[in-house]
Amino acid sequence: MTNRPKLQLHIPEPLTRPGEAVDFGGLVIPPAGSVDRPAIDAPECDLRHLPYQLIRALDDDGRAIGPWKPAASPLQLMRGLRAMMLTRAFDERLFRAHRQGKTSFYMKSTGEEALGAAPSLVLDRGDMCFPTYRVLSWLMARGYPLIDLVNQIFSNAKDPLKGRQLPILYSARGYGFYSLSGNVGSRFGHAVGWAMASAYKQDDKIALAYIGEGTTAEGDFHEALTFASVYRAPVILCVTNNQWAISSFAGIAGANETTFAAKALAYGIPGLRVDGNDFLAVWSATEWAAERARTNQGATLIEFFTYRASGHSTSDDPTKYRPADEPNHWPLGDPVDRLKQHLMTEGAWDEDRHLLLSVELDAEVKTAVREAEAVGTLGKSKPPIAEMFEGVFAKSDWRLIEQRLEAGILP
């Protein structure tokens, strides 16, 4: 006999379930401007408090305060607002297109638009983004043609990726946007390798990558951080902590034990925890990390603390695992509304201009969808069969030639 207690397996549970009252009362939200901004060349040993804080620049009145207030001009911020609004308008219309059977799959970025738009405007054109599927605003900020996005989503004859990717798995090398993958964790490793190659060639380009917080539980995450640390890769590694990985909450990946930014400590690189719904804070943190990368200070891990307001995808119903009104109670607000409020506080924006821009962007998206529908939607139009034989080998071998002939296509 023994007096030892029986072992019990701990299973993390979300704060609330469907039908229960939403409670975010346990979140500690520090005042805007309360976190120090270290020098770009500060040693990692002096930065180990940052993963446990929350960098914020916008206060509740829309004012930018504190050391993380960026030097971005009103014009730059208005470009960011436009990109976020365009992303939201695009998401709404293409989500409806899926429900109408015009595409097979779609994922919305609602609530996370600042995470793609701000870094897109901060980084240089030659830098490379290794994205997840919720940073469409990166492309919107760089003026990627909407018609190309819609054609790919419809998988039609003018799909710029020739039907070789799922809808929303975009790829746009000319816009610094590496090919998306459903295997999200792979993008951290690719980003670190790309950044190492840039340093090896003594180039001046850096990389930025995103994964969701759930992916931090995968081996890809830890392998990438090891290489980023050991070789001081010029890379920014971003964890989008939007509270939910498909239908499992962030606690399954360790959110209840520590912050995701704190995972940087074991690898000897700086970790920042940033209010992901604060466009200015996202801008400033990206700028700080980019400057460290460009001056051979190495990698930075950034946790963007945000919230996935919509379902994981068109295949998901979030009301099955969280309260239906939970998005309305998220204490860090909406990134579009917060940037709008800031610009109005600064006298650079007003309600009339906001409404006009909203109408203009909706019309822009509507036009692109109509043009793509004229080419064809899912199943009514598709890339030529011959496209499947292109780009496979530098020089076609006999098997590929035989397959082309069987398909009735001359080599």
ChimeraX attribute file (.defattr): number of C-alpha atoms within 10 A of each C-alpha:
attribute: neighborCount
match mode: 1-to-1
recipient: residues
	/A:1	3
	/A:2	5
	/A:3	5
	/A:4	6
	/A:5	6
	/A:6	7
	/A:7	6
	/A:8	6
	/A:9	6
	/A:10	6
	/A:11	7
	/A:12	14
	/A:13	13
	/A:14	15
	/A:15	15
	/A:16	15
	/A:17	16
	/A:18	15
	/A:19	13
	/A:20	13
	/A:21	13
	/A:22	19
	/A:23	12
	/A:24	13
	/A:25	9
	/A:26	7
	/A:27	8
	/A:28	9
	/A:29	14
	/A:30	12
	/A:31	16
	/A:32	23
	/A:33	20
	/A:34	16
	/A:35	18
	/A:36	14
	/A:37	17
	/A:38	14
	/A:39	10
	/A:40	15
	/A:41	11
	/A:42	12
	/A:43	14
	/A:44	14
	/A:45	11
	/A:46	10
	/A:47	18
	/A:48	17
	/A:49	15
	/A:50	20
	/A:51	24
	/A:52	15
	/A:53	19
	/A:54	24
	/A:55	32
	/A:56	31
	/A:57	28
	/A:58	26
	/A:59	16
	/A:60	13
	/A:61	10
	/A:62	19
	/A:63	19
	/A:64	22
	/A:65	16
	/A:66	19
	/A:67	17
	/A:68	25
	/A:69	20
	/A:70	18
	/A:71	10
	/A:72	13
	/A:73	9
	/A:74	15
	/A:75	11
	/A:76	14
	/A:77	22
	/A:78	16
	/A:79	18
	/A:80	29
	/A:81	27
	/A:82	22
	/A:83	29
	/A:84	31
	/A:85	23
	/A:86	25
	/A:87	26
	/A:88	24
	/A:89	19
	/A:90	25
	/A:91	19
	/A:92	16
	/A:93	14
	/A:94	24
	/A:95	18
	/A:96	14
	/A:97	19
	/A:98	17
	/A:99	13
	/A:100	9
	/A:101	13
	/A:102	20
	/A:103	23
	/A:104	18
	/A:105	19
	/A:106	22
	/A:107	21
	/A:108	26
	/A:109	26
	/A:110	21
	/A:111	23
	/A:112	30
	/A:113	29
	/A:114	32
	/A:115	30
	/A:116	29
	/A:117	29
	/A:118	30
	/A:119	24
	/A:120	29
	/A:121	20
	/A:122	16
	/A:123	21
	/A:124	13
	/A:125	13
	/A:126	14
	/A:127	18
	/A:128	24
	/A:129	29
	/A:130	28
	/A:131	27
	/A:132	25
	/A:133	20
	/A:134	23
	/A:135	23
	/A:136	31
	/A:137	28
	/A:138	28
	/A:139	23
	/A:140	23
	/A:141	23
	/A:142	16
	/A:143	11
	/A:144	16
	/A:145	11
	/A:146	19
	/A:147	20
	/A:148	18
	/A:149	25
	/A:150	27
	/A:151	29
	/A:152	28
	/A:153	28
	/A:154	34
	/A:155	30
	/A:156	25
	/A:157	19
	/A:158	21
	/A:159	24
	/A:160	20
	/A:161	20
	/A:162	19
	/A:163	22
	/A:164	14
	/A:165	19
	/A:166	18
	/A:167	21
	/A:168	21
	/A:169	21
	/A:170	24
	/A:171	20
	/A:172	15
	/A:173	12
	/A:174	11
	/A:175	19
	/A:176	22
	/A:177	21
	/A:178	20
	/A:179	16
	/A:180	21
	/A:181	19
	/A:182	12
	/A:183	11
	/A:184	20
	/A:185	24
	/A:186	19
	/A:187	27
	/A:188	30
	/A:189	22
	/A:190	17
	/A:191	28
	/A:192	31
	/A:193	19
	/A:194	21
	/A:195	29
	/A:196	21
	/A:197	16
	/A:198	18
	/A:199	19
	/A:200	10
	/A:201	9
	/A:202	9
	/A:203	11
	/A:204	14
	/A:205	20
	/A:206	28
	/A:207	28
	/A:208	30
	/A:209	23
	/A:210	28
	/A:211	25
	/A:212	24
	/A:213	26
	/A:214	25
	/A:215	20
	/A:216	17
	/A:217	14
	/A:218	13
	/A:219	11
	/A:220	18
	/A:221	20
	/A:222	18
	/A:223	13
	/A:224	20
	/A:225	26
	/A:226	18
	/A:227	17
	/A:228	29
	/A:229	21
	/A:230	13
	/A:231	15
	/A:232	21
	/A:233	29
	/A:234	34
	/A:235	32
	/A:236	27
	/A:237	29
	/A:238	27
	/A:239	24
	/A:240	27
	/A:241	26
	/A:242	21
	/A:243	21
	/A:244	25
	/A:245	18
	/A:246	18
	/A:247	16
	/A:248	15
	/A:249	21
	/A:250	22
	/A:251	20
	/A:252	17
	/A:253	19
	/A:254	16
	/A:255	16
	/A:256	13
	/A:257	8
	/A:258	12
	/A:259	19
	/A:260	28
	/A:261	25
	/A:262	22
	/A:263	19
	/A:264	25
	/A:265	17
	/A:266	10
	/A:267	16
	/A:268	19
	/A:269	25
	/A:270	28
	/A:271	29
	/A:272	27
	/A:273	26
	/A:274	27
	/A:275	25
	/A:276	29
	/A:277	27
	/A:278	31
	/A:279	29
	/A:280	28
	/A:281	27
	/A:282	28
	/A:283	29
	/A:284	25
	/A:285	26
	/A:286	25
	/A:287	19
	/A:288	17
	/A:289	25
	/A:290	26
	/A:291	18
	/A:292	21
	/A:293	24
	/A:294	18
	/A:295	12
	/A:296	13
	/A:297	21
	/A:298	22
	/A:299	33
	/A:300	32
	/A:301	26
	/A:302	27
	/A:303	30
	/A:304	31
	/A:305	24
	/A:306	25
	/A:307	23
	/A:308	22
	/A:309	21
	/A:310	17
	/A:311	18
	/A:312	19
	/A:313	16
	/A:314	16
	/A:315	12
	/A:316	13
	/A:317	15
	/A:318	20
	/A:319	16
	/A:320	12
	/A:321	17
	/A:322	22
	/A:323	16
	/A:324	17
	/A:325	15
	/A:326	20
	/A:327	17
	/A:328	11
	/A:329	11
	/A:330	16
	/A:331	13
	/A:332	16
	/A:333	17
	/A:334	23
	/A:335	25
	/A:336	23
	/A:337	14
	/A:338	23
	/A:339	24
	/A:340	22
	/A:341	20
	/A:342	23
	/A:343	20
	/A:344	16
	/A:345	15
	/A:346	14
	/A:347	10
	/A:348	14
	/A:349	16
	/A:350	14
	/A:351	11
	/A:352	9
	/A:353	11
	/A:354	16
	/A:355	11
	/A:356	10
	/A:357	16
	/A:358	17
	/A:359	12
	/A:360	13
	/A:361	20
	/A:362	17
	/A:363	13
	/A:364	16
	/A:365	22
	/A:366	17
	/A:367	14
	/A:368	19
	/A:369	24
	/A:370	13
	/A:371	14
	/A:372	25
	/A:373	18
	/A:374	10
	/A:375	17
	/A:376	19
	/A:377	24
	/A:378	18
	/A:379	13
	/A:380	13
	/A:381	17
	/A:382	20
	/A:383	17
	/A:384	12
	/A:385	14
	/A:386	13
	/A:387	13
	/A:388	13
	/A:389	15
	/A:390	13
	/A:391	9
	/A:392	11
	/A:393	9
	/A:394	7
	/A:395	9
	/A:396	14
	/A:397	10
	/A:398	9
	/A:399	9
	/A:400	16
	/A:401	15
	/A:402	15
	/A:403	13
	/A:404	17
	/A:405	12
	/A:406	10
	/A:407	11
	/A:408	11
	/A:409	13
	/A:410	10
	/A:411	12
